[in-house]
Amino acid sequence: MSAVSKESCAWLGLGGNIGDVKAALQQALRLLNTHPEIAVAKVSPLYKTPPWGVEDQPWFLNCCAQIVTNLSPEDLLEVCQDAERQGKRERTVRWGPRTIDVDIIAFDGVEQVEQRLTIPHPRATQRDFVMIPLADIAPELVISGKSVGDWADAMDSKKLELELESKDWWQT
């Protein structure tokens, strides 16, 4: 993997709704944190959220994380997809049930539209299950010209249930 020349912050969205999702999220965050080019800096509380896209499926558990990395966005994507593979992610139905999902929401100063990776995530600002947990750890982060805090304030937070308020839930 090729590293970038400086440390960058990136913000990830994690979720799942099949199996022991909390354990899968913990495993993914720990895998990221043990990578030599990644440090997990902040993790949001864990939220229980209704499905998005395909609605006839179990509710999700979702969180967001801020990481510090020397990896390029493309190399970070590889690490995130490896965490999904280790969490037994199967890509069968778009927006369908999954054991784990790890998305790059934003990456320090990077805006790109590529077939494999678009940053910022193209639908992040439409998703309460991304903006509300992200606002817990990065309310001043600007995505698409507006702060995450402002995006979150415009969302219907009543649909989300706080599952675990502690921000160190992933380390227990």
TILUMPA-634289 format. One line per field, with one value per residue: residue number from 1; x, y, z of N, C-alpha, C, O in turn; residue in one letter. Coordinates in steps of 0.05 Angstrom, whole numbers, plus 5000, padded with zeros to 4 digits. Atoms other than C-alpha are relative to their C-alpha. Example, Ala and Ser with C-alpha at 12.3 -4.5 7.8 and 13.67 -1.06 7.14 Angstrom:
2
k	[1; 2]
n.u	[5018; 4984]
n.v	[4976; 4976]
n.w	[5000; 4999]
ca.u	[5246; 5273]
ca.v	[4910; 4979]
ca.w	[5156; 5143]
c.u	[5018; 4985]
c.v	[5024; 5022]
c.w	[5000; 5014]
o.u	[5039; 4995]
o.v	[5024; 5044]
o.w	[5013; 5018]
r	[A; S]
***
This chain:
172
k	[1; 2; 3; 4; 5; 6; 7; 8; 9; 10; 11; 12; 13; 14; 15; 16; 17; 18; 19; 20; 21; 22; 23; 24; 25; 26; 27; 28; 29; 30; 31; 32; 33; 34; 35; 36; 37; 38; 39; 40; 41; 42; 43; 44; 45; 46; 47; 48; 49; 50; 51; 52; 53; 54; 55; 56; 57; 58; 59; 60; 61; 62; 63; 64; 65; 66; 67; 68; 69; 70; 71; 72; 73; 74; 75; 76; 77; 78; 79; 80; 81; 82; 83; 84; 85; 86; 87; 88; 89; 90; 91; 92; 93; 94; 95; 96; 97; 98; 99; 100; 101; 102; 103; 104; 105; 106; 107; 108; 109; 110; 111; 112; 113; 114; 115; 116; 117; 118; 119; 120; 121; 122; 123; 124; 125; 126; 127; 128; 129; 130; 131; 132; 133; 134; 135; 136; 137; 138; 139; 140; 141; 142; 143; 144; 145; 146; 147; 148; 149; 150; 151; 152; 153; 154; 155; 156; 157; 158; 159; 160; 161; 162; 163; 164; 165; 166; 167; 168; 169; 170; 171; 172]
n.u	[5017; 4984; 5008; 4998; 4977; 5007; 5023; 5026; 5024; 5022; 5023; 5012; 5026; 5001; 5027; 5007; 5025; 5002; 4982; 4991; 4990; 4982; 4974; 4989; 4991; 4976; 4979; 4991; 4986; 4975; 4983; 4990; 4983; 4975; 4986; 4977; 5003; 5026; 5006; 5028; 4999; 5025; 5022; 5026; 5018; 5012; 5028; 5017; 5013; 5017; 4987; 5001; 4998; 5017; 5011; 5009; 4977; 4996; 4987; 4971; 4984; 4982; 4983; 4980; 4974; 4980; 4974; 4976; 4987; 4981; 5009; 5015; 5028; 5004; 4989; 5018; 5022; 4992; 5000; 5028; 5012; 4989; 5015; 5026; 4996; 4996; 5026; 5018; 5018; 5007; 5014; 5020; 5021; 4992; 5013; 5013; 4989; 4971; 4987; 4983; 4996; 4981; 4999; 4985; 5019; 4984; 4970; 4987; 4995; 5002; 5025; 4995; 5021; 4987; 5018; 4996; 5001; 5007; 4997; 5014; 5020; 5020; 5027; 4997; 5016; 5028; 5003; 4999; 4984; 4972; 4996; 5004; 4976; 4977; 5002; 4990; 4971; 4989; 5022; 4990; 4991; 5016; 5005; 5018; 5005; 5015; 4988; 5014; 5020; 5023; 5013; 5014; 5022; 5022; 5010; 5020; 4985; 5018; 5000; 4976; 5000; 4973; 4995; 4978; 4992; 4971; 4984; 4979; 5014; 4986; 4976; 5008]
n.v	[4976; 4975; 4981; 4972; 4989; 4988; 5011; 4989; 5010; 5011; 5006; 5025; 5009; 5030; 5010; 5027; 5009; 5030; 5013; 4984; 4976; 4985; 5014; 4996; 4972; 4999; 5013; 4983; 4977; 5010; 5006; 4975; 4988; 5015; 4996; 4983; 4973; 4990; 4998; 4991; 4977; 4996; 5017; 4989; 5020; 5019; 4994; 5019; 4984; 5014; 5005; 4979; 5013; 5023; 4997; 5025; 5014; 4992; 4975; 5000; 4985; 4982; 4981; 4987; 4998; 4983; 5013; 4986; 5020; 4992; 5014; 4986; 5009; 5026; 5021; 5002; 5015; 5028; 5008; 5001; 5024; 5024; 5002; 5011; 5029; 5014; 5000; 5017; 4984; 5010; 4979; 5013; 4981; 4973; 4989; 5022; 5008; 5005; 5003; 4977; 4981; 4980; 4980; 4975; 4978; 4976; 5003; 4973; 4983; 5015; 5002; 5015; 5016; 5021; 5022; 5017; 4985; 4972; 4987; 5013; 5021; 4986; 4999; 4996; 4978; 5008; 5022; 4993; 5019; 4991; 4973; 4997; 5010; 4985; 4975; 5005; 5000; 4980; 4982; 4978; 5010; 4989; 5018; 4988; 4972; 4995; 5015; 5025; 4992; 4988; 5022; 5016; 4985; 5000; 5028; 5010; 5018; 5017; 5027; 5014; 5006; 5003; 5027; 4998; 4972; 4998; 4999; 5022; 5026; 5018; 5011; 5018]
n.w	[5000; 5001; 4979; 5007; 4987; 4974; 4987; 5007; 4986; 5017; 4984; 5010; 4990; 4997; 4993; 5006; 4988; 5000; 4981; 4977; 5014; 4982; 5001; 5027; 5000; 4982; 5015; 5022; 4989; 4990; 5023; 5010; 4980; 4999; 5025; 4995; 5012; 4991; 4971; 4995; 4983; 4987; 5009; 4990; 4988; 5018; 5004; 5014; 5021; 5019; 5026; 5020; 5026; 4998; 4973; 4989; 4988; 4972; 4994; 5000; 4981; 5015; 4986; 5016; 4988; 5011; 4999; 5010; 5017; 5021; 5025; 5020; 4999; 5013; 4983; 4977; 5010; 5000; 4972; 4992; 5013; 4987; 4975; 5008; 5006; 4975; 4986; 5016; 5017; 5027; 5016; 5016; 5007; 4993; 4976; 4986; 4975; 5000; 4974; 4995; 5022; 4992; 5022; 4996; 5003; 5008; 4997; 4999; 5023; 5025; 5015; 5024; 5011; 5016; 5001; 4977; 4975; 5001; 4975; 4978; 5007; 5015; 4988; 4971; 4989; 5001; 4982; 4972; 4986; 5004; 4991; 4971; 4985; 5008; 4985; 4972; 4999; 5018; 5008; 5016; 5026; 5022; 5023; 5020; 4994; 4976; 4978; 4993; 4979; 5013; 5014; 4980; 4989; 5020; 5002; 4981; 4982; 4985; 5011; 4990; 4971; 4989; 4991; 4980; 4999; 4996; 5025; 5000; 5001; 5019; 4987; 4978]
ca.u	[5000; 5024; 5022; 5009; 5064; 5026; 4978; 4906; 4840; 4785; 4715; 4682; 4611; 4601; 4538; 4506; 4442; 4457; 4486; 4524; 4531; 4562; 4617; 4627; 4633; 4682; 4723; 4726; 4746; 4799; 4826; 4831; 4864; 4917; 4936; 5006; 4982; 4916; 4897; 4824; 4818; 4744; 4683; 4611; 4559; 4525; 4456; 4399; 4370; 4315; 4336; 4349; 4337; 4309; 4261; 4239; 4298; 4321; 4342; 4416; 4468; 4509; 4566; 4619; 4693; 4748; 4815; 4885; 4922; 4981; 4944; 4916; 4839; 4844; 4889; 4843; 4786; 4824; 4833; 4759; 4739; 4786; 4751; 4685; 4712; 4736; 4667; 4637; 4605; 4569; 4548; 4483; 4429; 4446; 4426; 4405; 4421; 4495; 4539; 4584; 4592; 4651; 4645; 4693; 4649; 4702; 4778; 4818; 4810; 4797; 4741; 4739; 4690; 4718; 4682; 4711; 4710; 4674; 4693; 4655; 4607; 4554; 4493; 4521; 4484; 4418; 4427; 4409; 4445; 4510; 4501; 4476; 4532; 4582; 4558; 4575; 4649; 4658; 4603; 4648; 4670; 4645; 4614; 4582; 4588; 4554; 4577; 4559; 4525; 4480; 4465; 4448; 4404; 4362; 4351; 4294; 4333; 4270; 4279; 4346; 4352; 4415; 4440; 4505; 4521; 4593; 4644; 4691; 4639; 4682; 4740; 4700]
ca.v	[5000; 5070; 5120; 5193; 5240; 5269; 5247; 5259; 5253; 5211; 5199; 5131; 5107; 5036; 4995; 4927; 4889; 4814; 4772; 4802; 4871; 4904; 4851; 4860; 4936; 4927; 4879; 4927; 4986; 4945; 4920; 4991; 5014; 4959; 4976; 5007; 5067; 5080; 5105; 5110; 5179; 5183; 5138; 5162; 5130; 5070; 5082; 5035; 5059; 5040; 5010; 5057; 5039; 4969; 4977; 4905; 4883; 4887; 4953; 4971; 4990; 5050; 5093; 5139; 5142; 5192; 5162; 5190; 5156; 5162; 5120; 5148; 5146; 5087; 5048; 5064; 5037; 4971; 4967; 4982; 4928; 4879; 4894; 4879; 4813; 4793; 4810; 4762; 4817; 4790; 4839; 4810; 4865; 4939; 4972; 4903; 4866; 4860; 4838; 4899; 4960; 5008; 5071; 5129; 5190; 5245; 5250; 5313; 5362; 5308; 5316; 5263; 5228; 5162; 5098; 5061; 5117; 5183; 5230; 5258; 5199; 5218; 5203; 5219; 5284; 5249; 5198; 5212; 5149; 5181; 5255; 5247; 5201; 5241; 5305; 5272; 5270; 5323; 5376; 5428; 5383; 5414; 5368; 5395; 5467; 5458; 5435; 5365; 5397; 5437; 5375; 5336; 5391; 5387; 5311; 5275; 5247; 5216; 5156; 5139; 5105; 5112; 5041; 5055; 5126; 5113; 5131; 5075; 5020; 4991; 4978; 4937]
ca.w	[5000; 4985; 5042; 5035; 5058; 5118; 5170; 5151; 5187; 5157; 5182; 5174; 5180; 5206; 5211; 5206; 5221; 5217; 5273; 5332; 5301; 5363; 5362; 5287; 5296; 5354; 5312; 5253; 5297; 5332; 5265; 5241; 5306; 5302; 5230; 5230; 5189; 5226; 5295; 5317; 5348; 5365; 5362; 5368; 5412; 5382; 5352; 5333; 5267; 5219; 5152; 5094; 5021; 5029; 5088; 5098; 5141; 5214; 5245; 5242; 5293; 5268; 5291; 5263; 5276; 5265; 5247; 5235; 5178; 5131; 5079; 5015; 5009; 4961; 5008; 5067; 5025; 5018; 5094; 5105; 5055; 5089; 5155; 5120; 5093; 5162; 5188; 5136; 5094; 5033; 4979; 4953; 4954; 4950; 5016; 5040; 5104; 5123; 5180; 5173; 5130; 5134; 5091; 5083; 5095; 5089; 5083; 5101; 5044; 4992; 4941; 4887; 4843; 4819; 4800; 4860; 4912; 4918; 4974; 5010; 5010; 4959; 5003; 5073; 5081; 5066; 5121; 5193; 5214; 5188; 5204; 5276; 5301; 5260; 5295; 5362; 5343; 5288; 5289; 5256; 5198; 5133; 5081; 5018; 5042; 5109; 5178; 5201; 5262; 5216; 5173; 5236; 5264; 5200; 5209; 5243; 5302; 5332; 5287; 5319; 5387; 5429; 5439; 5477; 5499; 5519; 5466; 5488; 5479; 5423; 5470; 5522]
c.u	[5017; 4989; 5002; 5022; 4994; 4977; 4975; 4979; 4980; 4978; 4985; 4972; 5000; 4972; 4997; 4973; 4995; 5020; 5006; 5013; 5019; 5027; 5014; 5011; 5025; 5024; 5011; 5016; 5027; 5020; 5012; 5021; 5027; 5016; 5023; 4997; 4974; 4999; 4971; 5002; 4974; 4979; 4974; 4986; 4989; 4969; 4986; 4983; 4983; 5015; 4995; 5002; 4980; 4989; 4991; 5023; 5003; 5013; 5030; 5011; 5020; 5016; 5018; 5026; 5018; 5026; 5022; 5015; 5021; 4993; 4986; 4970; 4996; 5011; 4983; 4975; 5006; 4999; 4971; 4986; 5011; 4985; 4972; 5002; 5004; 4975; 4979; 4979; 4996; 4984; 4980; 4978; 5010; 4982; 4985; 5014; 5030; 5010; 5016; 5002; 5019; 5003; 5018; 4980; 5014; 5029; 5012; 5004; 4997; 4971; 5006; 4976; 5013; 4980; 5001; 4996; 4994; 5002; 4993; 4980; 4976; 4972; 5002; 4982; 4970; 4993; 5003; 5018; 5030; 5004; 4997; 5023; 5025; 5001; 5010; 5030; 5013; 4979; 5009; 5010; 4981; 4998; 4979; 4992; 4986; 5012; 4983; 4979; 4975; 4984; 4984; 4976; 4975; 4987; 4979; 5014; 4982; 5000; 5023; 4997; 5029; 5002; 5020; 5011; 5030; 5015; 5023; 4987; 5015; 5024; 4993; 4996]
c.v	[5025; 5019; 5028; 5012; 5012; 4985; 5015; 4989; 4990; 4993; 4977; 4997; 4970; 4992; 4971; 4993; 4970; 4990; 5018; 5025; 5015; 4987; 5005; 5029; 5003; 4988; 5018; 5024; 4992; 4993; 5025; 5012; 4985; 5001; 5019; 5029; 5013; 5001; 5010; 5022; 5004; 4981; 5011; 4979; 4981; 5005; 4976; 5016; 4983; 4996; 5023; 4987; 4977; 4999; 4975; 4983; 5010; 5028; 4996; 5011; 5016; 5017; 5013; 5001; 5020; 4985; 5020; 4979; 5014; 4987; 5020; 4991; 4973; 4977; 4996; 4984; 4970; 4989; 4997; 4975; 4974; 4996; 4988; 4970; 4984; 4998; 4984; 5015; 4986; 5021; 4986; 5019; 5028; 5011; 4978; 4993; 4994; 4997; 5024; 5017; 5021; 5019; 5023; 5023; 5025; 4994; 5028; 5013; 4986; 5001; 4985; 4985; 4980; 4976; 4984; 5015; 5029; 5011; 5030; 4980; 5014; 5002; 5005; 5021; 4995; 4980; 5009; 4982; 5005; 5027; 5003; 4988; 5016; 5027; 4997; 5003; 5022; 5020; 5023; 4992; 5010; 4979; 5013; 5029; 5007; 4983; 4975; 5006; 5011; 4978; 4983; 5014; 4999; 4972; 4995; 4980; 4982; 4971; 4983; 4995; 4997; 4972; 5000; 5028; 5003; 5000; 4980; 4973; 4980; 4987; 4980; 4972]
c.w	[5000; 5021; 4989; 5017; 5027; 5013; 4992; 5018; 4980; 5019; 4986; 5012; 5001; 5008; 4993; 5013; 4999; 5020; 5024; 4989; 5018; 4999; 4973; 4998; 5017; 4986; 4978; 5011; 5012; 4978; 4989; 5019; 5002; 4974; 5005; 4990; 5008; 5030; 5002; 5021; 5016; 4989; 5012; 5018; 4979; 4998; 4987; 4981; 4981; 4974; 4980; 4973; 4999; 5029; 5014; 5009; 5029; 5002; 5001; 5027; 4984; 5019; 4980; 5015; 4985; 5003; 4991; 4984; 4982; 4973; 4981; 5003; 4988; 5017; 5026; 4992; 5001; 5029; 5010; 4988; 5012; 5027; 4995; 4994; 5025; 5016; 4985; 4984; 4973; 4986; 4981; 4990; 5008; 5022; 5015; 5026; 4997; 5028; 5008; 4975; 5010; 4976; 5007; 4994; 4990; 5005; 4997; 4973; 4973; 4989; 4974; 4992; 4982; 5001; 5026; 5027; 4995; 5028; 4996; 4989; 4987; 5013; 5030; 5011; 4999; 5022; 5029; 5015; 4996; 5014; 5031; 5016; 4993; 5015; 5029; 5002; 4983; 4991; 4982; 4973; 4979; 4978; 4982; 5008; 5026; 5023; 5006; 5021; 4987; 4984; 5020; 5012; 4982; 4998; 5021; 5019; 5017; 4990; 5010; 5030; 5009; 5012; 5023; 4999; 5002; 4974; 5000; 5000; 4982; 5012; 5023; 4991]
o.u	[5038; 4965; 5017; 5030; 5013; 4962; 4975; 4982; 4978; 4982; 4980; 4967; 5008; 4958; 5014; 4964; 4973; 5043; 4990; 5038; 5039; 5047; 5038; 5033; 5044; 5046; 5036; 5037; 5047; 5044; 5036; 5042; 5047; 5039; 5019; 5012; 4966; 5007; 4964; 5011; 4976; 4980; 4974; 4994; 4990; 4956; 4997; 4970; 4989; 5033; 4974; 5018; 4957; 5004; 4988; 5030; 4991; 5026; 5040; 4997; 5033; 5008; 5019; 5026; 5016; 5033; 5016; 5020; 5019; 5006; 4975; 4965; 4981; 4999; 4981; 4966; 4989; 4990; 4965; 4971; 4996; 4980; 4962; 4985; 4992; 4972; 4955; 4957; 5015; 4964; 4987; 4972; 5017; 4957; 4967; 5032; 5040; 4999; 5016; 5003; 5014; 5015; 5018; 4970; 5005; 5036; 5008; 5023; 5002; 4952; 5022; 4960; 5021; 4962; 4981; 4988; 5008; 4991; 5003; 4972; 4965; 4957; 4981; 4970; 4954; 4969; 5025; 5031; 5047; 5022; 5012; 5034; 5042; 5023; 5019; 5041; 5036; 4975; 4993; 5016; 4956; 5019; 4958; 4968; 4979; 5022; 4959; 4957; 4953; 4960; 4961; 4955; 4953; 4967; 4977; 5014; 4991; 4992; 5024; 4987; 5045; 4988; 5016; 5022; 5042; 5009; 5037; 5000; 5013; 5035; 5011; 4990]
o.v	[5026; 5023; 5034; 5000; 5018; 4970; 5040; 4967; 5001; 4987; 4978; 5005; 4957; 5006; 4959; 5007; 4961; 4998; 5035; 5026; 5025; 5001; 5008; 5033; 5016; 4999; 5020; 5031; 5006; 4998; 5026; 5022; 4997; 4992; 5040; 5047; 5033; 4983; 5030; 5018; 5010; 4974; 5018; 4955; 4988; 5008; 4961; 5035; 4960; 5011; 5037; 4968; 4980; 4994; 4974; 4963; 5030; 5038; 4974; 5025; 5005; 5023; 5005; 5001; 5023; 4976; 5039; 4957; 5037; 4992; 5040; 4971; 4956; 4956; 4974; 4968; 4954; 4967; 4978; 4962; 4954; 4973; 4972; 4954; 4962; 4980; 4986; 5005; 4978; 5031; 4977; 5020; 5033; 5009; 4984; 5007; 4985; 5008; 5032; 5006; 5032; 5011; 5032; 5026; 5039; 4977; 5041; 5006; 4998; 4996; 4995; 4976; 4986; 4975; 4974; 5002; 5043; 5000; 5042; 4981; 5033; 5019; 5004; 5017; 5010; 4974; 5016; 4990; 4992; 5031; 5018; 5002; 5020; 5037; 5016; 5010; 5029; 5023; 5033; 5008; 5008; 4970; 5022; 5036; 5030; 4961; 4975; 4994; 5005; 4978; 4977; 5001; 5001; 4969; 5008; 4956; 4964; 4953; 4959; 5012; 4983; 4966; 4988; 5037; 5023; 4984; 4978; 4953; 4956; 4968; 4969; 4954]
o.w	[5013; 5023; 4971; 5037; 5042; 5000; 4990; 5029; 4958; 5043; 4962; 5034; 4981; 5023; 4979; 5031; 5003; 5021; 5031; 4987; 5009; 4997; 4973; 4987; 5009; 4986; 4975; 5000; 5009; 4980; 4983; 5010; 5011; 4973; 5018; 4998; 4996; 5044; 4990; 5043; 5040; 4965; 5036; 5018; 4955; 5019; 4971; 4988; 4977; 4967; 4982; 4970; 4990; 5048; 5038; 4997; 5036; 4984; 5006; 5042; 4966; 5041; 4956; 5040; 4961; 5025; 4977; 4994; 4976; 4953; 4990; 5015; 4999; 5019; 5036; 5008; 5009; 5033; 5024; 5002; 5013; 5034; 5011; 5003; 5028; 5033; 4991; 4980; 4960; 4996; 4960; 4966; 5031; 5020; 5031; 5035; 4977; 5047; 5031; 4953; 5032; 4956; 5030; 4972; 4971; 5022; 4976; 4959; 4952; 5003; 4958; 5009; 4959; 5018; 5036; 5047; 4981; 5047; 4978; 4966; 4999; 5006; 5044; 5032; 5010; 5025; 5038; 5035; 5008; 5030; 5043; 5033; 5010; 5022; 5041; 5023; 4987; 4967; 4966; 4956; 4982; 4968; 4991; 5005; 5031; 5017; 5002; 5021; 4996; 4985; 5015; 5017; 4991; 4984; 5041; 5013; 5031; 5005; 5008; 5045; 4996; 5031; 5044; 4979; 4992; 4956; 4981; 5006; 4987; 5001; 5035; 5008]
r	[M; S; A; V; S; K; E; S; C; A; W; L; G; L; G; G; N; I; G; D; V; K; A; A; L; Q; Q; A; L; R; L; L; N; T; H; P; E; I; A; V; A; K; V; S; P; L; Y; K; T; P; P; W; G; V; E; D; Q; P; W; F; L; N; C; C; A; Q; I; V; T; N; L; S; P; E; D; L; L; E; V; C; Q; D; A; E; R; Q; G; K; R; E; R; T; V; R; W; G; P; R; T; I; D; V; D; I; I; A; F; D; G; V; E; Q; V; E; Q; R; L; T; I; P; H; P; R; A; T; Q; R; D; F; V; M; I; P; L; A; D; I; A; P; E; L; V; I; S; G; K; S; V; G; D; W; A; D; A; M; D; S; K; K; L; E; L; E; L; E; S; K; D; W; W; Q; T]
***
